Amino acid sequence: MQKINCSVTSCSHNKTGVCYSNRVDIGGVTASTESGTVCGSFLNRYEYSDLTNNTNASGPCDALTCNVVSCNHNENKLCNLDSIKVEGTEAHIYTETECSSFDVK
């Protein structure tokens, strides 16, 4: 099971630094740096409230897809890391987030 560590405190799925979304979608098809990636699952806590009970599993998010074909960790649109880090201090929309585990091929 993958662990999504998240420092985006404004996200509805963030529960004490861990993601509790049903599924996390990392985007940024042609990214060449971390800042070219995004967490497509981001929902602003101020608009959507607290959604930390949104997983199909009994704990944190364990479903991670990745559309960043330029990332070294992408294997058939799935991340091959055991855990990733999503960042975006004071993000208001998903484009203000990024996958800091990105590693360009």
Backbone as a ProteinNet text record, in pm:
[ID]
protein_1_A
[PRIMARY]
MQKINCSVTSCSHNKTGVCYSNRVDIGGVTASTESGTVCGSFLNRYEYSDLTNNTNASGPCDALTCNVVSCNHNENKLCNLDSIKVEGTEAHIYTETECSSFDVK
[TERTIARY]
84.3	0	88.6	56.3	132.2	79.9	171.4	133.8	156.5	55.4	66.3	80.1	202.4	230.2	197.5	126.9	78	95.5	159.4	175.3	76.3	-20.6	-120.4	-233.2	-214	-308.6	-444.7	-454.1	-582	-663.5	-613.4	-684.9	-783	-900.8	-1005.7	-967.2	-874.6	-836	-718.1	-657.7	-539.6	-580.2	-527.8	-551.5	-415	-372.3	-242.3	-126.8	-125.8	-14.5	-21.5	-132.4	-150.6	-279.4	-279	-395.2	-499.5	-623.2	-736.4	-837.6	-789.4	-876.5	-905.3	-1012.5	-1041.7	-934.3	-888.2	-783.5	-709.5	-579.5	-498.7	-452.3	-472.7	-431.1	-324	-202.6	-94.2	-89.6	-90.3	-89.9	29.9	45.7	156.9	230	157.9	205.3	346.2	376.5	507.2	598.1	578.1	656.2	805.6	884.4	1029.7	1086.5	1001.4	1039.4	918.9	941.4	832.8	719.3	755.2	653	563.6	599.9	517.1	415	416.9	322.1	211.8	100.3	-12	-79.1	-145.6	-232.1	-373.4	-419.8	-550.6	-665.1	-635.8	-739	-761.5	-684.9	-696.8	-837.3	-893.9	-1019.9	-998.8	-1031.1	-1008.8	-1100.6	-1038.7	-1110.4	-1213.4	-1185.5	-1274.8	-1401.6	-1396.9	-1514.4	-1583.3	-1505.6	-1559.5	-1565.4	-1517.5	-1516.1	-1415.1	-1432.8	-1341	-1388.1	-1303.2	-1338.1	-1238.2	-1194.6	-1092.4	-1149.5	-1277.7	-1338.2	-1384.1	-1312.5	-1354.8	-1289.1	-1214	-1144.9	-1232	-1206.6	-1274.1	-1213.1	-1087.7	-1018.4	-1050.7	-999.9	-1026.4	-924.4	-829.2	-725.5	-695	-569	-528.7	-546.8	-532.9	-544.4	-444.9	-492.4	-402.8	-415.2	-472.7	-487.6	-425.1	-318	-243.5	-221.3	-267.1	-239	-148.6	-71.7	23.3	21.6	-4.5	-5.2	120.4	220.7	344	439.3	429.1	508.7	658.1	694	835	897.2	819.5	871.9	932.8	1045.3	1118.5	1041.5	947	873.1	741.3	709	584	599.2	517.4	512.8	368.9	339.9	204.5	99.7	130.5	41.7	19.8	110.1	109.9	247	250.9	377.2	440.5	570.8	639.1	704.5	679.8	733.4	640.8	697	616.4	541.5	597.6	530.2	574	486.1	517.7	486.5	533.2	510.6	444.1	329.4	259	273.2	304.2	324.6	242.3	225.1	152.3	103.7	193.4	159.9	50.4	-55.6	-167.7	-231.7	-235.7	-297.7	-446.6	-496.7	-639.1	-702.1	-619.6	-663.6	-555.1	-590.9	-499.1	-370.1	-372.2	-251.5	-146.7	-182.9	-88	-28.6	-47.1	10.5	112.8	195.8	293	337.1	383.1	439.9	590.4	634.4	777.3	860.6	796.7	869.9	906	867.5	895.9	1045.5	1079.8	1218.8	1219.2	1271.6	1268.8	1351.9	1300.9	1372.5	1496.3
-117.8	0	123.7	219	342.3	442.2	519.9	623.8	758.4	841.8	974.3	1073.8	1120.1	1221.9	1356.4	1439.5	1564	1681	1785.3	1906.2	2014.7	1978.7	2074.5	2079.8	2161.6	2165.9	2220.6	2287.1	2341	2238	2114.4	2010.5	1935.9	1912	1841.1	1698.8	1639.2	1500.3	1484.8	1595.6	1590.9	1568	1460.9	1431	1411	1508.8	1510	1470.8	1528.6	1509.3	1385.5	1313.7	1193.7	1209.9	1162.9	1177.5	1069.3	1113.1	1022.3	1036.3	1061.4	1064.8	921.2	901.9	769.8	728.6	824.1	799.2	929.4	921.1	1038.5	1028.4	1135.3	1143.2	1250.7	1208.4	1304	1334.5	1462.4	1505.6	1591	1616.2	1696	1618.7	1579.6	1486.3	1517.2	1640.4	1675.2	1746.5	1725.2	1794.4	1766.6	1869.2	1851.4	1882.4	1936.8	1965	1935.6	1934.3	1912.8	2013.1	2137.6	2242.4	2221.4	2131.7	2099.3	1990.4	1937.2	1833.5	1893.9	1823	1869.3	1749.1	1774.8	1674	1703.4	1625.1	1646.1	1612.1	1553.3	1515.3	1621.8	1730.1	1836.9	1895.4	1908.2	1979.8	2075.4	2200.6	2302.3	2280.8	2264.7	2240.1	2350	2472.4	2584	2579.5	2505.4	2492.2	2356.8	2252.3	2116.8	2056.3	2128.2	2080.6	1966.8	1888.6	1779.8	1650.2	1593.3	1469.8	1358.9	1348.7	1250.3	1110.8	1092.9	959.8	915.8	959.1	940.3	820	738.3	626.3	501.6	415.6	285.9	190.8	215.6	133.1	186.3	119.7	162	262.8	301.6	394.7	496.6	538.1	639.2	590.1	683.1	653.2	545.5	446.1	340.8	323.2	421.4	417.6	543	525.4	637.3	614.7	708.8	703.9	820.9	804.3	907.8	921.3	1041.1	1069.7	1144.1	1148.8	1220.5	1123	1115	1017.9	1047.8	1170.1	1207.8	1173.5	1113.2	1077.9	938.3	925.6	799.9	693.2	734.1	640.8	594.2	643.9	609	476.5	379.2	250.7	224.6	242.5	222.6	303.6	430.8	525.4	492.9	414.4	387.9	424.4	473.9	511.9	388.8	369.7	252.8	280.2	397.4	428.1	375.1	343.7	300.9	417.9	537.3	656.4	776.6	875.6	999.9	1117.6	1234.5	1357.5	1458.9	1510	1615.3	1743.9	1853.6	1981.8	2091	2200.1	2314.6	2403.6	2475.7	2561.3	2660	2661.2	2753.8	2743.1	2623.9	2603.6	2634.5	2696.4	2725.9	2643	2607.9	2523.8	2420.3	2315.6	2203.7	2242.3	2345.9	2386.8	2447.7	2470.1	2523.4	2409.9	2286.2	2169.8	2103.8	2016.5	1943.8	1816.2	1721.8	1598.6	1620	1632.2	1658.5	1530.9	1418.4	1293	1274	1370.6	1366.6	1352.2	1266.5	1243.3	1229.3	1328.3	1329.5	1213.8	1153.2	1042.5	1094.6
0	0	0	-87.9	-94.4	7.3	60	155	88.8	92	35.4	149.7	172.1	272.3	209.6	282.6	224.5	320.3	270.7	351	308.9	224.3	177.9	280.9	382.8	494.5	454	341	294.5	216	204	129.6	220.4	169.4	244.1	281.7	207.4	229.7	326.4	368.8	454.8	600.5	656.6	798.8	863.9	938.6	1006.9	915.2	793.3	701.5	614.7	618.5	535.5	456.4	331.5	244.6	269.8	283.3	302.2	188.8	69.2	-48	-91.4	-165.9	-219.8	-319.4	-401.1	-499.5	-524	-543.3	-574.4	-718.7	-793.5	-933.4	-946.4	-977.2	-1000.1	-1149.4	-1180.9	-1320.1	-1352.8	-1481.2	-1532.3	-1640	-1742.8	-1844.7	-1892.9	-1921.9	-1978.8	-1879.2	-1751.8	-1648.8	-1663.2	-1636.4	-1635.1	-1496.7	-1409.2	-1271.2	-1181.6	-1051.4	-955.1	-975.8	-1004	-1017.4	-1139.4	-1226.8	-1342.8	-1313.8	-1191.5	-1152	-1065.3	-1053.6	-969.7	-905.1	-794.6	-734.5	-783.3	-878.9	-938	-844.4	-729.7	-633.3	-526.6	-532.3	-433.3	-431.7	-313.1	-291.2	-174.4	-195.5	-93.9	26.4	143.3	268.7	298	255.5	284.6	199	89.4	3.3	18.6	48.1	52.7	192.4	291.6	429.9	446.8	550.6	584.4	519.1	431.3	360.8	392.5	517.2	552.3	573.2	558.9	565.6	427.6	323.7	185.7	118.1	190.9	127.8	125.6	27.7	22.7	124.5	160.2	258.6	399	498.9	636.3	687.8	604.2	646.6	538.9	529.5	431.6	288	195.5	53.2	13	-60.4	-109.2	-260.4	-327.5	-472.5	-532.3	-607.1	-662.6	-810.9	-892	-1035.1	-1070.2	-1174.6	-1215.4	-1367	-1414.5	-1557.3	-1601	-1514.7	-1545.7	-1615.1	-1747.4	-1822.6	-1817.7	-1782.1	-1774.1	-1638.7	-1547.9	-1415.6	-1417.5	-1355.3	-1345.9	-1268.1	-1184.8	-1099.5	-1161.8	-1280.8	-1347.6	-1422.8	-1384.6	-1454.2	-1496	-1624.3	-1676.5	-1600.8	-1576.2	-1507.1	-1360	-1302.4	-1158.9	-1104	-981.8	-918.3	-854.7	-876.6	-820.5	-685	-626.1	-493.3	-384	-269.3	-154.6	-91.9	-103.4	-52.7	-135.3	-142.6	-213.1	-121.8	-162.7	-88.1	-179.8	-136.9	-208.8	-128	-197.2	-131	-198.1	-128.1	-181.5	-69.8	-8.5	104.1	66	146.4	127.4	-11.2	-68	-199.4	-193.1	-298.7	-311	-422.5	-523.5	-634	-662.2	-733.6	-753.7	-825	-907	-978.5	-885.5	-761.4	-663.2	-577.3	-622.2	-555.3	-645.9	-589.5	-670.4	-600.8	-680	-627	-610.8	-487.5	-464.6	-472.8	-501	-523.1	-669.3	-753.5	-896.6	-922.1	-1016.4	-1055.8	-1207.7	-1277.2	-1423.1	-1480.8	-1587.9	-1656.3	-1723.9
[MASK]
+++++++++++++++++++++++++++++++++++++++++++++++++++++++++++++++++++++++++++++++++++++++++++++++++++++++++

